[in-house]
């Protein structure tokens, strides 16, 4: 019974660890995607400015 308790406790700890890793992974992907969108918008903005100044 104590073995089962320790096993369930370690499984719970592992569960929390796994959950935190997944959350950090998703957060990282969202940040990367946000940076990519900002970079794309900045590129469009620079291109639009260049076109406007050439006209």
mmCIF entry with sequence, helices, sheets and N, C-alpha, C, O atoms, coordinates in Angstrom:
data_MODEL
# 
_entry.id   MODEL 
# 
_entity.id                         1 
_entity.type                       polymer 
_entity.pdbx_number_of_molecules   1 
# 
_entity_poly.entity_id                      1 
_entity_poly.type                           'polypeptide(L)' 
_entity_poly.nstd_linkage                   no 
_entity_poly.nstd_monomer                   no 
_entity_poly.pdbx_seq_one_letter_code       
;(UNK)(UNK)(UNK)(UNK)(UNK)(UNK)(UNK)(UNK)(UNK)(UNK)(UNK)(UNK)(UNK)(UNK)(UNK)(UNK)
(UNK)(UNK)(UNK)(UNK)(UNK)(UNK)(UNK)(UNK)(UNK)(UNK)(UNK)(UNK)(UNK)(UNK)(UNK)(UNK)
(UNK)(UNK)(UNK)(UNK)(UNK)(UNK)(UNK)(UNK)(UNK)(UNK)(UNK)(UNK)(UNK)(UNK)(UNK)(UNK)
(UNK)(UNK)(UNK)(UNK)(UNK)(UNK)(UNK)
;
_entity_poly.pdbx_seq_one_letter_code_can   XXXXXXXXXXXXXXXXXXXXXXXXXXXXXXXXXXXXXXXXXXXXXXXXXXXXXXX 
_entity_poly.pdbx_strand_id                 A 
# 
loop_
_entity_poly_seq.entity_id 
_entity_poly_seq.num 
_entity_poly_seq.mon_id 
_entity_poly_seq.hetero 
1 1  UNK n 
1 2  UNK n 
1 3  UNK n 
1 4  UNK n 
1 5  UNK n 
1 6  UNK n 
1 7  UNK n 
1 8  UNK n 
1 9  UNK n 
1 10 UNK n 
1 11 UNK n 
1 12 UNK n 
1 13 UNK n 
1 14 UNK n 
1 15 UNK n 
1 16 UNK n 
1 17 UNK n 
1 18 UNK n 
1 19 UNK n 
1 20 UNK n 
1 21 UNK n 
1 22 UNK n 
1 23 UNK n 
1 24 UNK n 
1 25 UNK n 
1 26 UNK n 
1 27 UNK n 
1 28 UNK n 
1 29 UNK n 
1 30 UNK n 
1 31 UNK n 
1 32 UNK n 
1 33 UNK n 
1 34 UNK n 
1 35 UNK n 
1 36 UNK n 
1 37 UNK n 
1 38 UNK n 
1 39 UNK n 
1 40 UNK n 
1 41 UNK n 
1 42 UNK n 
1 43 UNK n 
1 44 UNK n 
1 45 UNK n 
1 46 UNK n 
1 47 UNK n 
1 48 UNK n 
1 49 UNK n 
1 50 UNK n 
1 51 UNK n 
1 52 UNK n 
1 53 UNK n 
1 54 UNK n 
1 55 UNK n 
# 
_struct_asym.id          A 
_struct_asym.entity_id   1 
# 
_struct_conf.conf_type_id            HELX_P 
_struct_conf.id                      HELX_P1 
_struct_conf.pdbx_PDB_helix_id       AA1 
_struct_conf.beg_label_comp_id       UNK 
_struct_conf.beg_label_asym_id       A 
_struct_conf.beg_label_seq_id        2 
_struct_conf.pdbx_beg_PDB_ins_code   ? 
_struct_conf.end_label_comp_id       UNK 
_struct_conf.end_label_asym_id       A 
_struct_conf.end_label_seq_id        54 
_struct_conf.pdbx_end_PDB_ins_code   ? 
_struct_conf.beg_auth_comp_id        UNK 
_struct_conf.beg_auth_asym_id        A 
_struct_conf.beg_auth_seq_id         2 
_struct_conf.end_auth_comp_id        UNK 
_struct_conf.end_auth_asym_id        A 
_struct_conf.end_auth_seq_id         54 
_struct_conf.pdbx_PDB_helix_class    1 
_struct_conf.details                 ? 
_struct_conf.pdbx_PDB_helix_length   53 
# 
_struct_conf_type.id          HELX_P 
_struct_conf_type.criteria    ? 
_struct_conf_type.reference   ? 
# 
loop_
_atom_site.group_PDB 
_atom_site.id 
_atom_site.type_symbol 
_atom_site.label_atom_id 
_atom_site.label_alt_id 
_atom_site.label_comp_id 
_atom_site.label_asym_id 
_atom_site.label_entity_id 
_atom_site.label_seq_id 
_atom_site.pdbx_PDB_ins_code 
_atom_site.Cartn_x 
_atom_site.Cartn_y 
_atom_site.Cartn_z 
_atom_site.occupancy 
_atom_site.B_iso_or_equiv 
_atom_site.pdbx_formal_charge 
_atom_site.auth_seq_id 
_atom_site.auth_comp_id 
_atom_site.auth_asym_id 
_atom_site.auth_atom_id 
_atom_site.pdbx_PDB_model_num 
ATOM 1   N N  . UNK A 1 1  ? 0.835 -1.199 0.000   1.00 0.00 ? 1  UNK A N  1 
ATOM 2   C CA . UNK A 1 1  ? 0.000 0.000  0.000   1.00 0.00 ? 1  UNK A CA 1 
ATOM 3   C C  . UNK A 1 1  ? 0.869 1.248  0.000   1.00 0.00 ? 1  UNK A C  1 
ATOM 4   O O  . UNK A 1 1  ? 0.574 2.210  -0.710  1.00 0.00 ? 1  UNK A O  1 
ATOM 5   N N  . UNK A 1 2  ? 1.935 1.240  0.788   1.00 0.00 ? 2  UNK A N  1 
ATOM 6   C CA . UNK A 1 2  ? 2.813 2.415  0.815   1.00 0.00 ? 2  UNK A CA 1 
ATOM 7   C C  . UNK A 1 2  ? 3.508 2.572  -0.541  1.00 0.00 ? 2  UNK A C  1 
ATOM 8   O O  . UNK A 1 2  ? 3.750 3.689  -1.000  1.00 0.00 ? 2  UNK A O  1 
ATOM 9   N N  . UNK A 1 3  ? 3.822 1.444  -1.170  1.00 0.00 ? 3  UNK A N  1 
ATOM 10  C CA . UNK A 1 3  ? 4.433 1.490  -2.496  1.00 0.00 ? 3  UNK A CA 1 
ATOM 11  C C  . UNK A 1 3  ? 3.471 2.153  -3.482  1.00 0.00 ? 3  UNK A C  1 
ATOM 12  O O  . UNK A 1 3  ? 3.875 2.979  -4.300  1.00 0.00 ? 3  UNK A O  1 
ATOM 13  N N  . UNK A 1 4  ? 2.194 1.780  -3.392  1.00 0.00 ? 4  UNK A N  1 
ATOM 14  C CA . UNK A 1 4  ? 1.189 2.361  -4.286  1.00 0.00 ? 4  UNK A CA 1 
ATOM 15  C C  . UNK A 1 4  ? 1.042 3.856  -4.018  1.00 0.00 ? 4  UNK A C  1 
ATOM 16  O O  . UNK A 1 4  ? 0.883 4.644  -4.951  1.00 0.00 ? 4  UNK A O  1 
ATOM 17  N N  . UNK A 1 5  ? 1.094 4.249  -2.738  1.00 0.00 ? 5  UNK A N  1 
ATOM 18  C CA . UNK A 1 5  ? 0.993 5.667  -2.386  1.00 0.00 ? 5  UNK A CA 1 
ATOM 19  C C  . UNK A 1 5  ? 2.158 6.450  -2.973  1.00 0.00 ? 5  UNK A C  1 
ATOM 20  O O  . UNK A 1 5  ? 1.969 7.520  -3.553  1.00 0.00 ? 5  UNK A O  1 
ATOM 21  N N  . UNK A 1 6  ? 3.346 5.917  -2.822  1.00 0.00 ? 6  UNK A N  1 
ATOM 22  C CA . UNK A 1 6  ? 4.520 6.614  -3.357  1.00 0.00 ? 6  UNK A CA 1 
ATOM 23  C C  . UNK A 1 6  ? 4.443 6.678  -4.881  1.00 0.00 ? 6  UNK A C  1 
ATOM 24  O O  . UNK A 1 6  ? 4.833 7.675  -5.489  1.00 0.00 ? 6  UNK A O  1 
ATOM 25  N N  . UNK A 1 7  ? 3.938 5.609  -5.489  1.00 0.00 ? 7  UNK A N  1 
ATOM 26  C CA . UNK A 1 7  ? 3.813 5.592  -6.944  1.00 0.00 ? 7  UNK A CA 1 
ATOM 27  C C  . UNK A 1 7  ? 2.809 6.645  -7.405  1.00 0.00 ? 7  UNK A C  1 
ATOM 28  O O  . UNK A 1 7  ? 3.078 7.391  -8.347  1.00 0.00 ? 7  UNK A O  1 
ATOM 29  N N  . UNK A 1 8  ? 1.654 6.708  -6.747  1.00 0.00 ? 8  UNK A N  1 
ATOM 30  C CA . UNK A 1 8  ? 0.639 7.689  -7.141  1.00 0.00 ? 8  UNK A CA 1 
ATOM 31  C C  . UNK A 1 8  ? 1.156 9.103  -6.899  1.00 0.00 ? 8  UNK A C  1 
ATOM 32  O O  . UNK A 1 8  ? 0.883 10.011 -7.684  1.00 0.00 ? 8  UNK A O  1 
ATOM 33  N N  . UNK A 1 9  ? 1.914 9.293  -5.798  1.00 0.00 ? 9  UNK A N  1 
ATOM 34  C CA . UNK A 1 9  ? 2.463 10.619 -5.510  1.00 0.00 ? 9  UNK A CA 1 
ATOM 35  C C  . UNK A 1 9  ? 3.457 11.028 -6.598  1.00 0.00 ? 9  UNK A C  1 
ATOM 36  O O  . UNK A 1 9  ? 3.428 12.162 -7.076  1.00 0.00 ? 9  UNK A O  1 
ATOM 37  N N  . UNK A 1 10 ? 4.326 10.110 -6.981  1.00 0.00 ? 10 UNK A N  1 
ATOM 38  C CA . UNK A 1 10 ? 5.311 10.431 -8.019  1.00 0.00 ? 10 UNK A CA 1 
ATOM 39  C C  . UNK A 1 10 ? 4.603 10.666 -9.351  1.00 0.00 ? 10 UNK A C  1 
ATOM 40  O O  . UNK A 1 10 ? 5.019 11.518 -10.136 1.00 0.00 ? 10 UNK A O  1 
ATOM 41  N N  . UNK A 1 11 ? 3.540 9.915  -9.604  1.00 0.00 ? 11 UNK A N  1 
ATOM 42  C CA . UNK A 1 11 ? 2.781 10.120 -10.837 1.00 0.00 ? 11 UNK A CA 1 
ATOM 43  C C  . UNK A 1 11 ? 2.150 11.507 -10.839 1.00 0.00 ? 11 UNK A C  1 
ATOM 44  O O  . UNK A 1 11 ? 2.133 12.183 -11.867 1.00 0.00 ? 11 UNK A O  1 
ATOM 45  N N  . UNK A 1 12 ? 1.631 11.931 -9.688  1.00 0.00 ? 12 UNK A N  1 
ATOM 46  C CA . UNK A 1 12 ? 1.045 13.268 -9.584  1.00 0.00 ? 12 UNK A CA 1 
ATOM 47  C C  . UNK A 1 12 ? 2.110 14.330 -9.844  1.00 0.00 ? 12 UNK A C  1 
ATOM 48  O O  . UNK A 1 12 ? 1.879 15.292 -10.575 1.00 0.00 ? 12 UNK A O  1 
ATOM 49  N N  . UNK A 1 13 ? 3.273 14.141 -9.236  1.00 0.00 ? 13 UNK A N  1 
ATOM 50  C CA . UNK A 1 13 ? 4.368 15.087 -9.445  1.00 0.00 ? 13 UNK A CA 1 
ATOM 51  C C  . UNK A 1 13 ? 4.760 15.120 -10.922 1.00 0.00 ? 13 UNK A C  1 
ATOM 52  O O  . UNK A 1 13 ? 4.973 16.189 -11.494 1.00 0.00 ? 13 UNK A O  1 
ATOM 53  N N  . UNK A 1 14 ? 4.852 13.951 -11.524 1.00 0.00 ? 14 UNK A N  1 
ATOM 54  C CA . UNK A 1 14 ? 5.197 13.868 -12.941 1.00 0.00 ? 14 UNK A CA 1 
ATOM 55  C C  . UNK A 1 14 ? 4.125 14.557 -13.783 1.00 0.00 ? 14 UNK A C  1 
ATOM 56  O O  . UNK A 1 14 ? 4.427 15.224 -14.772 1.00 0.00 ? 14 UNK A O  1 
ATOM 57  N N  . UNK A 1 15 ? 2.875 14.384 -13.374 1.00 0.00 ? 15 UNK A N  1 
ATOM 58  C CA . UNK A 1 15 ? 1.764 15.013 -14.073 1.00 0.00 ? 15 UNK A CA 1 
ATOM 59  C C  . UNK A 1 15 ? 1.929 16.531 -14.051 1.00 0.00 ? 15 UNK A C  1 
ATOM 60  O O  . UNK A 1 15 ? 1.789 17.184 -15.085 1.00 0.00 ? 15 UNK A O  1 
ATOM 61  N N  . UNK A 1 16 ? 2.225 17.092 -12.885 1.00 0.00 ? 16 UNK A N  1 
ATOM 62  C CA . UNK A 1 16 ? 2.426 18.542 -12.780 1.00 0.00 ? 16 UNK A CA 1 
ATOM 63  C C  . UNK A 1 16 ? 3.611 18.987 -13.634 1.00 0.00 ? 16 UNK A C  1 
ATOM 64  O O  . UNK A 1 16 ? 3.548 20.018 -14.304 1.00 0.00 ? 16 UNK A O  1 
ATOM 65  N N  . UNK A 1 17 ? 4.673 18.218 -13.607 1.00 0.00 ? 17 UNK A N  1 
ATOM 66  C CA . UNK A 1 17 ? 5.865 18.541 -14.390 1.00 0.00 ? 17 UNK A CA 1 
ATOM 67  C C  . UNK A 1 17 ? 5.527 18.536 -15.880 1.00 0.00 ? 17 UNK A C  1 
ATOM 68  O O  . UNK A 1 17 ? 5.879 19.462 -16.611 1.00 0.00 ? 17 UNK A O  1 
ATOM 69  N N  . UNK A 1 18 ? 4.843 17.484 -16.314 1.00 0.00 ? 18 UNK A N  1 
ATOM 70  C CA . UNK A 1 18 ? 4.451 17.364 -17.716 1.00 0.00 ? 18 UNK A CA 1 
ATOM 71  C C  . UNK A 1 18 ? 3.551 18.528 -18.121 1.00 0.00 ? 18 UNK A C  1 
ATOM 72  O O  . UNK A 1 18 ? 3.717 19.107 -19.195 1.00 0.00 ? 18 UNK A O  1 
ATOM 73  N N  . UNK A 1 19 ? 2.599 18.866 -17.258 1.00 0.00 ? 19 UNK A N  1 
ATOM 74  C CA . UNK A 1 19 ? 1.668 19.957 -17.541 1.00 0.00 ? 19 UNK A CA 1 
ATOM 75  C C  . UNK A 1 19 ? 2.407 21.283 -17.681 1.00 0.00 ? 19 UNK A C  1 
ATOM 76  O O  . UNK A 1 19 ? 2.125 22.063 -18.591 1.00 0.00 ? 19 UNK A O  1 
ATOM 77  N N  . UNK A 1 20 ? 3.352 21.538 -16.781 1.00 0.00 ? 20 UNK A N  1 
ATOM 78  C CA . UNK A 1 20 ? 4.109 22.794 -16.841 1.00 0.00 ? 20 UNK A CA 1 
ATOM 79  C C  . UNK A 1 20 ? 4.962 22.843 -18.109 1.00 0.00 ? 20 UNK A C  1 
ATOM 80  O O  . UNK A 1 20 ? 5.090 23.899 -18.729 1.00 0.00 ? 20 UNK A O  1 
ATOM 81  N N  . UNK A 1 21 ? 5.544 21.710 -18.496 1.00 0.00 ? 21 UNK A N  1 
ATOM 82  C CA . UNK A 1 21 ? 6.350 21.673 -19.724 1.00 0.00 ? 21 UNK A CA 1 
ATOM 83  C C  . UNK A 1 21 ? 5.473 21.967 -20.938 1.00 0.00 ? 21 UNK A C  1 
ATOM 84  O O  . UNK A 1 21 ? 5.872 22.715 -21.831 1.00 0.00 ? 21 UNK A O  1 
ATOM 85  N N  . UNK A 1 22 ? 4.277 21.379 -20.969 1.00 0.00 ? 22 UNK A N  1 
ATOM 86  C CA . UNK A 1 22 ? 3.360 21.612 -22.090 1.00 0.00 ? 22 UNK A CA 1 
ATOM 87  C C  . UNK A 1 22 ? 2.934 23.072 -22.139 1.00 0.00 ? 22 UNK A C  1 
ATOM 88  O O  . UNK A 1 22 ? 2.876 23.671 -23.213 1.00 0.00 ? 22 UNK A O  1 
ATOM 89  N N  . UNK A 1 23 ? 2.634 23.650 -20.967 1.00 0.00 ? 23 UNK A N  1 
ATOM 90  C CA . UNK A 1 23 ? 2.219 25.054 -20.916 1.00 0.00 ? 23 UNK A CA 1 
ATOM 91  C C  . UNK A 1 23 ? 3.337 25.958 -21.422 1.00 0.00 ? 23 UNK A C  1 
ATOM 92  O O  . UNK A 1 23 ? 3.095 26.873 -22.209 1.00 0.00 ? 23 UNK A O  1 
ATOM 93  N N  . UNK A 1 24 ? 4.567 25.698 -20.968 1.00 0.00 ? 24 UNK A N  1 
ATOM 94  C CA . UNK A 1 24 ? 5.712 26.513 -21.404 1.00 0.00 ? 24 UNK A CA 1 
ATOM 95  C C  . UNK A 1 24 ? 5.918 26.354 -22.910 1.00 0.00 ? 24 UNK A C  1 
ATOM 96  O O  . UNK A 1 24 ? 6.209 27.327 -23.607 1.00 0.00 ? 24 UNK A O  1 
ATOM 97  N N  . UNK A 1 25 ? 5.767 25.126 -23.410 1.00 0.00 ? 25 UNK A N  1 
ATOM 98  C CA . UNK A 1 25 ? 5.938 24.861 -24.842 1.00 0.00 ? 25 UNK A CA 1 
ATOM 99  C C  . UNK A 1 25 ? 4.912 25.645 -25.663 1.00 0.00 ? 25 UNK A C  1 
ATOM 100 O O  . UNK A 1 25 ? 5.259 26.279 -26.659 1.00 0.00 ? 25 UNK A O  1 
ATOM 101 N N  . UNK A 1 26 ? 3.635 25.598 -25.234 1.00 0.00 ? 26 UNK A N  1 
ATOM 102 C CA . UNK A 1 26 ? 2.574 26.316 -25.951 1.00 0.00 ? 26 UNK A CA 1 
ATOM 103 C C  . UNK A 1 26 ? 2.811 27.818 -25.872 1.00 0.00 ? 26 UNK A C  1 
ATOM 104 O O  . UNK A 1 26 ? 2.636 28.531 -26.861 1.00 0.00 ? 26 UNK A O  1 
ATOM 105 N N  . UNK A 1 27 ? 3.210 28.303 -24.690 1.00 0.00 ? 27 UNK A N  1 
ATOM 106 C CA . UNK A 1 27 ? 3.477 29.734 -24.510 1.00 0.00 ? 27 UNK A CA 1 
ATOM 107 C C  . UNK A 1 27 ? 4.604 30.181 -25.441 1.00 0.00 ? 27 UNK A C  1 
ATOM 108 O O  . UNK A 1 27 ? 4.537 31.253 -26.042 1.00 0.00 ? 27 UNK A O  1 
ATOM 109 N N  . UNK A 1 28 ? 5.638 29.347 -25.551 1.00 0.00 ? 28 UNK A N  1 
ATOM 110 C CA . UNK A 1 28 ? 6.771 29.648 -26.434 1.00 0.00 ? 28 UNK A CA 1 
ATOM 111 C C  . UNK A 1 28 ? 6.313 29.725 -27.887 1.00 0.00 ? 28 UNK A C  1 
ATOM 112 O O  . UNK A 1 28 ? 6.712 30.631 -28.619 1.00 0.00 ? 28 UNK A O  1 
ATOM 113 N N  . UNK A 1 29 ? 5.475 28.774 -28.306 1.00 0.00 ? 29 UNK A N  1 
ATOM 114 C CA . UNK A 1 29 ? 4.965 28.775 -29.684 1.00 0.00 ? 29 UNK A CA 1 
ATOM 115 C C  . UNK A 1 29 ? 4.152 30.033 -29.940 1.00 0.00 ? 29 UNK A C  1 
ATOM 116 O O  . UNK A 1 29 ? 4.273 30.646 -31.001 1.00 0.00 ? 29 UNK A O  1 
ATOM 117 N N  . UNK A 1 30 ? 3.316 30.425 -28.968 1.00 0.00 ? 30 UNK A N  1 
ATOM 118 C CA . UNK A 1 30 ? 2.511 31.637 -29.140 1.00 0.00 ? 30 UNK A CA 1 
ATOM 119 C C  . UNK A 1 30 ? 3.400 32.863 -29.255 1.00 0.00 ? 30 UNK A C  1 
ATOM 120 O O  . UNK A 1 30 ? 3.142 33.739 -30.080 1.00 0.00 ? 30 UNK A O  1 
ATOM 121 N N  . UNK A 1 31 ? 4.441 32.936 -28.439 1.00 0.00 ? 31 UNK A N  1 
ATOM 122 C CA . UNK A 1 31 ? 5.362 34.074 -28.508 1.00 0.00 ? 31 UNK A CA 1 
ATOM 123 C C  . UNK A 1 31 ? 6.057 34.116 -29.863 1.00 0.00 ? 31 UNK A C  1 
ATOM 124 O O  . UNK A 1 31 ? 6.167 35.179 -30.475 1.00 0.00 ? 31 UNK A O  1 
ATOM 125 N N  . UNK A 1 32 ? 6.525 32.963 -30.331 1.00 0.00 ? 32 UNK A N  1 
ATOM 126 C CA . UNK A 1 32 ? 7.192 32.910 -31.634 1.00 0.00 ? 32 UNK A CA 1 
ATOM 127 C C  . UNK A 1 32 ? 6.235 33.349 -32.736 1.00 0.00 ? 32 UNK A C  1 
ATOM 128 O O  . UNK A 1 32 ? 6.618 34.103 -33.631 1.00 0.00 ? 32 UNK A O  1 
ATOM 129 N N  . UNK A 1 33 ? 4.990 32.879 -32.673 1.00 0.00 ? 33 UNK A N  1 
ATOM 130 C CA . UNK A 1 33 ? 3.992 33.235 -33.689 1.00 0.00 ? 33 UNK A CA 1 
ATOM 131 C C  . UNK A 1 33 ? 3.706 34.733 -33.646 1.00 0.00 ? 33 UNK A C  1 
ATOM 132 O O  . UNK A 1 33 ? 3.571 35.377 -34.687 1.00 0.00 ? 33 UNK A O  1 
ATOM 133 N N  . UNK A 1 34 ? 3.615 35.285 -32.430 1.00 0.00 ? 34 UNK A N  1 
ATOM 134 C CA . UNK A 1 34 ? 3.371 36.719 -32.258 1.00 0.00 ? 34 UNK A CA 1 
ATOM 135 C C  . UNK A 1 34 ? 4.529 37.523 -32.842 1.00 0.00 ? 34 UNK A C  1 
ATOM 136 O O  . UNK A 1 34 ? 4.309 38.511 -33.542 1.00 0.00 ? 34 UNK A O  1 
ATOM 137 N N  . UNK A 1 35 ? 5.764 37.103 -32.556 1.00 0.00 ? 35 UNK A N  1 
ATOM 138 C CA . UNK A 1 35 ? 6.937 37.784 -33.112 1.00 0.00 ? 35 UNK A CA 1 
ATOM 139 C C  . UNK A 1 35 ? 6.928 37.704 -34.632 1.00 0.00 ? 35 UNK A C  1 
ATOM 140 O O  . UNK A 1 35 ? 7.262 38.676 -35.309 1.00 0.00 ? 35 UNK A O  1 
ATOM 141 N N  . UNK A 1 36 ? 6.546 36.546 -35.170 1.00 0.00 ? 36 UNK A N  1 
ATOM 142 C CA . UNK A 1 36 ? 6.498 36.367 -36.617 1.00 0.00 ? 36 UNK A CA 1 
ATOM 143 C C  . UNK A 1 36 ? 5.472 37.315 -37.232 1.00 0.00 ? 36 UNK A C  1 
ATOM 144 O O  . UNK A 1 36 ? 5.736 37.934 -38.262 1.00 0.00 ? 36 UNK A O  1 
ATOM 145 N N  . UNK A 1 37 ? 4.292 37.430 -36.598 1.00 0.00 ? 37 UNK A N  1 
ATOM 146 C CA . UNK A 1 37 ? 3.261 38.336 -37.116 1.00 0.00 ? 37 UNK A CA 1 
ATOM 147 C C  . UNK A 1 37 ? 3.742 39.779 -37.060 1.00 0.00 ? 37 UNK A C  1 
ATOM 148 O O  . UNK A 1 37 ? 3.553 40.537 -38.011 1.00 0.00 ? 37 UNK A O  1 
ATOM 149 N N  . UNK A 1 38 ? 4.364 40.159 -35.950 1.00 0.00 ? 38 UNK A N  1 
ATOM 150 C CA . UNK A 1 38 ? 4.875 41.526 -35.826 1.00 0.00 ? 38 UNK A CA 1 
ATOM 151 C C  . UNK A 1 38 ? 5.932 41.798 -36.885 1.00 0.00 ? 38 UNK A C  1 
ATOM 152 O O  . UNK A 1 38 ? 5.959 42.876 -37.479 1.00 0.00 ? 38 UNK A O  1 
ATOM 153 N N  . UNK A 1 39 ? 6.805 40.818 -37.122 1.00 0.00 ? 39 UNK A N  1 
ATOM 154 C CA . UNK A 1 39 ? 7.857 40.971 -38.129 1.00 0.00 ? 39 UNK A CA 1 
ATOM 155 C C  . UNK A 1 39 ? 7.233 41.133 -39.513 1.00 0.00 ? 39 UNK A C  1 
ATOM 156 O O  . UNK A 1 39 ? 7.673 41.969 -40.302 1.00 0.00 ? 39 UNK A O  1 
ATOM 157 N N  . UNK A 1 40 ? 6.202 40.326 -39.807 1.00 0.00 ? 40 UNK A N  1 
ATOM 158 C CA . UNK A 1 40 ? 5.532 40.420 -41.102 1.00 0.00 ? 40 UNK A CA 1 
ATOM 159 C C  . UNK A 1 40 ? 4.871 41.791 -41.255 1.00 0.00 ? 40 UNK A C  1 
ATOM 160 O O  . UNK A 1 40 ? 4.968 42.414 -42.312 1.00 0.00 ? 40 UNK A O  1 
ATOM 161 N N  . UNK A 1 41 ? 4.201 42.257 -40.202 1.00 0.00 ? 41 UNK A N  1 
ATOM 162 C CA . UNK A 1 41 ? 3.551 43.567 -40.262 1.00 0.00 ? 41 UNK A CA 1 
ATOM 163 C C  . UNK A 1 41 ? 4.578 44.672 -40.446 1.00 0.00 ? 41 UNK A C  1 
ATOM 164 O O  . UNK A 1 41 ? 4.351 45.608 -41.212 1.00 0.00 ? 41 UNK A O  1 
ATOM 165 N N  . UNK A 1 42 ? 5.710 44.575 -39.749 1.00 0.00 ? 42 UNK A N  1 
ATOM 166 C CA . UNK A 1 42 ? 6.758 45.580 -39.889 1.00 0.00 ? 42 UNK A CA 1 
ATOM 167 C C  . UNK A 1 42 ? 7.291 45.580 -41.318 1.00 0.00 ? 42 UNK A C  1 
ATOM 168 O O  . UNK A 1 42 ? 7.547 46.638 -41.892 1.00 0.00 ? 42 UNK A O  1 
ATOM 169 N N  . UNK A 1 43 ? 7.457 44.380 -41.891 1.00 0.00 ? 43 UNK A N  1 
ATOM 170 C CA . UNK A 1 43 ? 7.957 44.288 -43.259 1.00 0.00 ? 43 UNK A CA 1 
ATOM 171 C C  . UNK A 1 43 ? 6.958 44.944 -44.216 1.00 0.00 ? 43 UNK A C  1 
ATOM 172 O O  . UNK A 1 43 ? 7.349 45.698 -45.107 1.00 0.00 ? 43 UNK A O  1 
ATOM 173 N N  . UNK A 1 44 ? 5.671 44.652 -44.029 1.00 0.00 ? 44 UNK A N  1 
ATOM 174 C CA . UNK A 1 44 ? 4.650 45.279 -44.868 1.00 0.00 ? 44 UNK A CA 1 
ATOM 175 C C  . UNK A 1 44 ? 4.682 46.790 -44.703 1.00 0.00 ? 44 UNK A C  1 
ATOM 176 O O  . UNK A 1 44 ? 4.568 47.540 -45.673 1.00 0.00 ? 44 UNK A O  1 
ATOM 177 N N  . UNK A 1 45 ? 4.838 47.223 -43.458 1.00 0.00 ? 45 UNK A N  1 
ATOM 178 C CA . UNK A 1 45 ? 4.861 48.662 -43.175 1.00 0.00 ? 45 UNK A CA 1 
ATOM 179 C C  . UNK A 1 45 ? 6.043 49.323 -43.884 1.00 0.00 ? 45 UNK A C  1 
ATOM 180 O O  . UNK A 1 45 ? 5.899 50.390 -44.481 1.00 0.00 ? 45 UNK A O  1 
ATOM 181 N N  . UNK A 1 46 ? 7.207 48.684 -43.815 1.00 0.00 ? 46 UNK A N  1 
ATOM 182 C CA . UNK A 1 46 ? 8.397 49.235 -44.480 1.00 0.00 ? 46 UNK A CA 1 
ATOM 183 C C  . UNK A 1 46 ? 8.204 49.256 -45.991 1.00 0.00 ? 46 UNK A C  1 
ATOM 184 O O  . UNK A 1 46 ? 8.560 50.229 -46.655 1.00 0.00 ? 46 UNK A O  1 
ATOM 185 N N  . UNK A 1 47 ? 7.639 48.180 -46.532 1.00 0.00 ? 47 UNK A N  1 
ATOM 186 C CA . UNK A 1 47 ? 7.424 48.124 -47.988 1.00 0.00 ? 47 UNK A CA 1 
ATOM 187 C C  . UNK A 1 47 ? 6.419 49.194 -48.398 1.00 0.00 ? 47 UNK A C  1 
ATOM 188 O O  . UNK A 1 47 ? 6.618 49.873 -49.405 1.00 0.00 ? 47 UNK A O  1 
ATOM 189 N N  . UNK A 1 48 ? 5.343 49.352 -47.632 1.00 0.00 ? 48 UNK A N  1 
ATOM 190 C CA . UNK A 1 48 ? 4.341 50.376 -47.950 1.00 0.00 ? 48 UNK A CA 1 
ATOM 191 C C  . UNK A 1 48 ? 4.965 51.763 -47.899 1.00 0.00 ? 48 UNK A C  1 
ATOM 192 O O  . UNK A 1 48 ? 4.698 52.597 -48.764 1.00 0.00 ? 48 UNK A O  1 
ATOM 193 N N  . UNK A 1 49 ? 5.794 52.013 -46.894 1.00 0.00 ? 49 UNK A N  1 
ATOM 194 C CA . UNK A 1 49 ? 6.455 53.317 -46.790 1.00 0.00 ? 49 UNK A CA 1 
ATOM 195 C C  . UNK A 1 49 ? 7.358 53.560 -47.987 1.00 0.00 ? 49 UNK A C  1 
ATOM 196 O O  . UNK A 1 49 ? 7.386 54.664 -48.531 1.00 0.00 ? 49 UNK A O  1 
ATOM 197 N N  . UNK A 1 50 ? 8.099 52.534 -48.403 1.00 0.00 ? 50 UNK A N  1 
ATOM 198 C CA . UNK A 1 50 ? 8.992 52.673 -49.551 1.00 0.00 ? 50 UNK A CA 1 
ATOM 199 C C  . UNK A 1 50 ? 8.179 52.979 -50.810 1.00 0.00 ? 50 UNK A C  1 
ATOM 200 O O  . UNK A 1 50 ? 8.565 53.834 -51.607 1.00 0.00 ? 50 UNK A O  1 
ATOM 201 N N  . UNK A 1 51 ? 7.060 52.284 -50.988 1.00 0.00 ? 51 UNK A N  1 
ATOM 202 C CA . UNK A 1 51 ? 6.216 52.528 -52.163 1.00 0.00 ? 51 UNK A CA 1 
ATOM 203 C C  . UNK A 1 51 ? 5.635 53.936 -52.121 1.00 0.00 ? 51 UNK A C  1 
ATOM 204 O O  . UNK A 1 51 ? 5.573 54.620 -53.142 1.00 0.00 ? 51 UNK A O  1 
ATOM 205 N N  . UNK A 1 52 ? 5.207 54.366 -50.928 1.00 0.00 ? 52 UNK A N  1 
ATOM 206 C CA . UNK A 1 52 ? 4.618 55.704 -50.801 1.00 0.00 ? 52 UNK A CA 1 
ATOM 207 C C  . UNK A 1 52 ? 5.653 56.781 -51.110 1.00 0.00 ? 52 UNK A C  1 
ATOM 208 O O  . UNK A 1 52 ? 5.345 57.762 -51.787 1.00 0.00 ? 52 UNK A O  1 
ATOM 209 N N  . UNK A 1 53 ? 6.871 56.605 -50.621 1.00 0.00 ? 53 UNK A N  1 
ATOM 210 C CA . UNK A 1 53 ? 7.897 57.626 -50.849 1.00 0.00 ? 53 UNK A CA 1 
ATOM 211 C C  . UNK A 1 53 ? 8.312 57.636 -52.318 1.00 0.00 ? 53 UNK A C  1 
ATOM 212 O O  . UNK A 1 53 ? 8.668 58.688 -52.848 1.00 0.00 ? 53 UNK A O  1 
ATOM 213 N N  . UNK A 1 54 ? 8.272 56.465 -52.990 1.00 0.00 ? 54 UNK A N  1 
ATOM 214 C CA . UNK A 1 54 ? 8.645 56.437 -54.407 1.00 0.00 ? 54 UNK A CA 1 
ATOM 215 C C  . UNK A 1 54 ? 7.566 57.065 -55.274 1.00 0.00 ? 54 UNK A C  1 
ATOM 216 O O  . UNK A 1 54 ? 7.864 57.651 -56.314 1.00 0.00 ? 54 UNK A O  1 
ATOM 217 N N  . UNK A 1 55 ? 6.318 56.946 -54.851 1.00 0.00 ? 55 UNK A N  1 
ATOM 218 C CA . UNK A 1 55 ? 5.251 57.621 -55.598 1.00 0.00 ? 55 UNK A CA 1 
ATOM 219 C C  . UNK A 1 55 ? 5.319 59.106 -55.281 1.00 0.00 ? 55 UNK A C  1 
ATOM 220 O O  . UNK A 1 55 ? 4.516 59.884 -55.796 1.00 0.00 ? 55 UNK A O  1 
# 
